[in-house]
């Protein structure tokens, strides 16, 4: 959110765009996407760990 604000972007649109792009990338690479509706009880640290574990499943060149 802070990164979006720093670049004068609307935070909700920024995060939505990021999640849409990531979901297409995960599908393209055959990564199973967890049900994020069950992630509302995760702590910030747990959510970051989930994101990192998903990112590790993607080819490195797809993350540039």
Residue pairs with C-beta under 8 A, 6 or more apart in sequence:
1 11
1 14
1 15
3 14
4 10
4 11
4 14
4 15
5 11
22 54
23 33
25 58
25 62
26 32
26 33
26 54
26 57
26 58
27 33
29 57
29 58
29 59
29 62
31 54
31 57
31 58
33 54
34 50
34 54
39 47
39 50
42 50
55 63
